Structure formats: structure tokens, C-alpha cells
Amino acid sequence: MILYRPVGTKELKLIEKSGYEKYPPRLPEQPIFYPVLNEKYAAEIAGQWNVKYNEDHRGYVTMFEIDDEYAGKFEIHVVGSSYHQELWVPAEELDEFNRHIIGKIQVIKEFSENAAGT
């Protein structure tokens, strides 16, 4: 399954540090890791939320593949429009989730206050 994850610069630097192999642990106030099922939704979050609320006003869309069988254990949640689809992964399961990533995490779009997605 191909999934997407909108991130800010701080999270991206931690992904880089892992060799683009895993997502960093969630903060204590973040009990859920939620990758999304389509690029359009990820781009909305990165371009609107991350750019607006991150200190450097930048947002990124990452893309990765995860083992289909493992991904199937997580329920898909629709949290707005029909394409606003997310997997909800409990923060305490993120290490296991990361072990099921196939290949590398890729950065496929970048947003800033002055530029649209690339």
C-alpha cells in the first residue's frame, strides 16, 4: 500500500537522520500517527496547515510503501471529505509500523509561504 505523510521541517530532519527509513516517535501529546491514503489530502495538510503553523512556514509531502497485509490491520478513517482518508496508528505501535515500510521514504512535494507544491 502506498501512503503519504505531510510533515514539517523538524520531522523531515528526523526522517533524514534515519536514512529515510522511519518516522520519528510521536510527541507525548500526539497519541496517533496518521498517514493518509492519497496525495491530494497530504498536499492540503502540508500546504495549508504545515505552512501556516510551523515556525519556518514550510511543509512537505512524504510518500512511502508499507506491507499490505500489515496495513490491513488498521481501520481507514474518513475525517472530512470522502478523500480525507487516514490510517490511525497508535503512537506505541509506530516502531512496528516503521519495520513494515518497504524501501525508503520519499519527499515528493514541498510547500512554503511563497511557493506552491513542487
Rosetta silent file (secondary structure, phi, psi, omega in degrees, C-alpha in Angstrom):
SEQUENCE: MILYRPVGTKELKLIEKSGYEKYPPRLPEQPIFYPVLNEKYAAEIAGQWNVKYNEDHRGYVTMFEIDDEYAGKFEIHVVGSSYHQELWVPAEELDEFNRHIIGKIQVIKEFSENAAGT
SCORE:     score description
SCORE:     0.000 S_00000001
   1 L     0.000  132.995  175.268    0.000    0.000    0.000 S_00000001
   2 E   -90.172  130.674  179.114    1.280    3.449   -0.917 S_00000001
   3 E  -128.620  164.302 -179.017    0.737    6.016    1.837 S_00000001
   4 E  -130.249  151.121  179.222    1.535    9.698    2.277 S_00000001
   5 E  -142.143  114.698  173.564    2.528   11.709    5.307 S_00000001
   6 E   -75.701  135.348 -178.516    2.527   15.507    5.487 S_00000001
   7 E  -139.421  161.231  171.430    5.397   16.743    7.659 S_00000001
   8 L   -97.700  179.671 -176.351    7.124   19.906    8.745 S_00000001
   9 H   -62.465  -41.952 -178.726   10.837   20.642    8.610 S_00000001
  10 H   -60.722  -45.408  179.410   11.598   19.351   12.131 S_00000001
  11 H   -67.361  -38.424  178.967   10.000   15.972   11.403 S_00000001
  12 H   -61.849  -40.471  178.586   11.662   15.823    7.985 S_00000001
  13 H   -61.696  -36.392  177.507   15.100   16.334    9.551 S_00000001
  14 H   -70.324  -35.407  175.520   14.444   13.350   11.848 S_00000001
  15 H   -64.494  -45.714  176.802   13.365   11.254    8.850 S_00000001
  16 H   -56.044  -44.996 -179.001   16.583   12.276    7.061 S_00000001
  17 H   -58.880  -30.277  179.327   18.583   11.294   10.154 S_00000001
  18 L   -81.703    1.140 -175.287   17.078    7.781    9.927 S_00000001
  19 L    77.392   25.456 -177.971   18.302    7.449    6.339 S_00000001
  20 L    61.013   36.036 -178.422   14.711    7.937    5.128 S_00000001
  21 L  -111.331  -15.319 -177.979   13.778    4.605    6.688 S_00000001
  22 L  -156.920  158.674  174.740   11.419    5.549    9.520 S_00000001
  23 L   -91.152  144.852 -177.008    9.173    8.154   11.022 S_00000001
  24 L   -73.028  160.036  177.349   10.206    9.605   14.400 S_00000001
  25 L   -57.258  151.467  177.332    8.353    8.851   17.635 S_00000001
  26 L   -74.523  155.125  174.020    5.268   10.904   18.346 S_00000001
  27 L   -74.969  158.617 -177.828    5.330   13.646   20.953 S_00000001
  28 L   -53.772  -33.839 -179.054    3.529   12.896   24.251 S_00000001
  29 L   -85.503    7.199 -179.379    0.529   14.994   23.181 S_00000001
  30 L  -119.272   86.525 -174.843    0.287   13.072   19.864 S_00000001
  31 L   -77.392  -10.528 -176.736   -1.242    9.650   20.592 S_00000001
  32 E  -127.700  136.831  168.596   -1.874    8.796   16.928 S_00000001
  33 E  -100.128  123.774 -174.815    0.368    8.584   13.860 S_00000001
  34 L  -126.935   90.337  169.412   -1.849    9.152   10.851 S_00000001
  35 L   -71.450  153.898 -177.755   -0.531    8.541    7.364 S_00000001
  36 E  -111.814  160.734 -171.025   -3.052    9.410    4.666 S_00000001
  37 L   -91.932   -6.425  179.035   -4.196    7.395    1.675 S_00000001
  38 L  -146.934  152.113 -175.689   -3.865    9.942   -1.110 S_00000001
  39 H   -65.427  -36.329 -179.026   -1.503   12.642   -2.260 S_00000001
  40 H   -58.254  -47.331 -179.962   -4.231   15.284   -2.650 S_00000001
  41 H   -65.507  -43.665  178.990   -5.137   15.135    1.028 S_00000001
  42 H   -60.451  -40.707 -179.922   -1.474   15.095    2.116 S_00000001
  43 H   -66.327  -37.050  176.418   -0.779   18.150   -0.046 S_00000001
  44 H   -60.578  -45.578 -179.075   -3.704   20.024    1.516 S_00000001
  45 H   -65.082  -49.098 -178.096   -2.336   19.402    5.002 S_00000001
  46 H   -63.643  -43.032 -175.287    1.270   20.248    4.097 S_00000001
  47 H   -77.973  -28.022 -177.712    0.362   23.306    2.044 S_00000001
  48 H  -103.667  -48.801 -176.379   -2.273   24.749    4.352 S_00000001
  49 H   -80.025  -57.594 -176.049   -1.585   23.506    7.878 S_00000001
  50 H   -59.921  -45.045 -179.049    2.200   22.980    7.958 S_00000001
  51 H   -62.378  -38.576 -177.577    2.982   26.200    6.077 S_00000001
  52 H   -74.240  -40.291 -168.537    0.694   28.207    8.355 S_00000001
  53 H  -105.150  -12.897  178.146    1.648   26.725   11.730 S_00000001
  54 L   -84.255  148.078 -176.107    5.310   25.657   11.527 S_00000001
  55 L   -53.646  -40.929 -176.487    7.989   28.148   12.602 S_00000001
  56 L   -92.175    1.701  177.814    9.692   28.161    9.191 S_00000001
  57 L    55.704   46.674  177.992    6.387   28.147    7.258 S_00000001
  58 E  -130.094  150.776  175.793    7.324   25.079    5.233 S_00000001
  59 E  -144.796  152.642 -176.491    5.539   21.794    4.634 S_00000001
  60 E  -136.349  149.903  171.753    6.426   18.587    2.822 S_00000001
  61 E  -109.848  122.678  174.443    4.593   15.564    1.498 S_00000001
  62 E  -103.921  152.963  178.657    6.350   12.271    2.024 S_00000001
  63 E  -130.824  142.317  178.585    5.388    9.046    0.280 S_00000001
  64 E  -155.215  164.198  177.275    6.191    5.500    1.297 S_00000001
  65 E  -112.379  142.173  177.568    5.098    1.934    0.791 S_00000001
  66 E  -130.791  149.113  179.043    4.032   -0.384    3.570 S_00000001
  67 L   -51.713  123.917 -176.678    3.334   -4.090    3.594 S_00000001
  68 H   -57.712  -44.643 -177.358   -0.316   -4.557    2.504 S_00000001
  69 H   -62.621  -44.619  178.789   -1.072   -7.308    4.981 S_00000001
  70 H   -65.120  -45.238 -179.074    0.252   -5.286    7.912 S_00000001
  71 H   -59.467  -31.013 -179.051   -1.507   -2.083    6.768 S_00000001
  72 L   -63.546  -15.218  179.322   -4.771   -4.021    6.646 S_00000001
  73 L   -77.332  -12.236 -178.974   -4.839   -4.275   10.426 S_00000001
  74 L  -102.702  134.036  179.283   -5.555   -0.546   10.688 S_00000001
  75 L   -73.793  141.509  175.146   -9.016    0.842   10.055 S_00000001
  76 E   -84.906  128.463  178.908   -9.362    3.579    7.447 S_00000001
  77 E  -110.526  132.903  174.346  -10.947    6.715    8.912 S_00000001
  78 E  -101.363  120.348 -169.782  -12.660    9.340    6.762 S_00000001
  79 L  -118.031   27.702  179.761  -12.293   12.664    8.566 S_00000001
  80 L   169.141 -121.530  175.249  -13.967   15.156    6.261 S_00000001
  81 L   -63.092  164.463 -175.425  -14.481   14.899    2.518 S_00000001
  82 L   -58.790  -27.385  179.762  -14.564   11.414    1.033 S_00000001
  83 L   -90.106   -0.558  176.848  -10.862   11.610    0.086 S_00000001
  84 L   -82.297   70.584 -175.087   -9.784   12.670    3.595 S_00000001
  85 E  -107.015  131.717 -178.174   -8.757    9.107    4.419 S_00000001
  86 E  -132.870  151.861  164.155   -6.265    8.242    7.152 S_00000001
  87 E   -96.888  136.378  177.269   -4.894    5.187    8.884 S_00000001
  88 L  -104.780  110.932 -178.998   -4.814    5.656   12.640 S_00000001
  89 E  -109.057  117.444  177.589   -1.721    4.033   14.108 S_00000001
  90 E   -56.573  138.568 -176.741   -1.390    4.223   17.907 S_00000001
  91 H   -52.911  -36.368 -178.603    1.851    6.009   18.799 S_00000001
  92 H   -70.392  -10.009  177.918    3.077    2.996   20.766 S_00000001
  93 H  -102.181    3.755 -175.468    2.900    0.907   17.556 S_00000001
  94 H   -63.742  -37.721  177.582    4.961    3.283   15.411 S_00000001
  95 H   -58.810  -44.947  178.822    8.218    1.315   15.795 S_00000001
  96 H   -65.704  -42.327  177.645    6.481   -1.805   14.479 S_00000001
  97 H   -56.948  -47.356  179.471    4.817    0.215   11.722 S_00000001
  98 H   -58.115  -34.615 -179.830    8.231    1.558   10.653 S_00000001
  99 H   -68.205  -15.752  179.973    9.565   -2.015   10.376 S_00000001
 100 L   -98.513    3.212  175.455    6.936   -2.715    7.708 S_00000001
 101 E   -71.228  133.026  179.472    7.976    0.175    5.455 S_00000001
 102 E  -100.941  122.290  179.801    9.240   -1.140    2.124 S_00000001
 103 E    76.965 -151.936 -175.017   12.132    0.842    0.666 S_00000001
 104 E  -106.405  154.460  171.621   12.761    4.480    1.521 S_00000001
 105 E   -77.445  132.086 -178.561   10.521    7.372    2.493 S_00000001
 106 E  -114.342  143.401  171.959   10.472    9.905   -0.359 S_00000001
 107 E   -93.474  119.407 -175.228    9.798   13.641   -0.302 S_00000001
 108 E  -113.026  -15.482  176.937    7.509   14.305   -3.276 S_00000001
 109 E  -147.341  150.317  177.810    6.221   17.866   -2.669 S_00000001
 110 E  -135.559  137.110 -179.287    7.431   20.945   -0.858 S_00000001
 111 E  -127.309  147.533  172.351    5.402   23.991    0.166 S_00000001
 112 E  -145.831  174.894  179.949    6.342   27.388    1.556 S_00000001
 113 L   -58.517  -31.493 -172.404    4.615   30.741    2.051 S_00000001
 114 L  -103.476   -0.579 -175.568    5.884   31.939   -1.319 S_00000001
 115 E  -141.193  148.268  174.006    5.572   28.817   -3.464 S_00000001
 116 L   -82.272  175.783 -179.659    3.027   26.201   -4.397 S_00000001
 117 L   -60.053  143.800  179.395    3.778   22.458   -4.262 S_00000001
 118 L  -111.233    0.000    0.000    6.590   21.251   -6.483 S_00000001
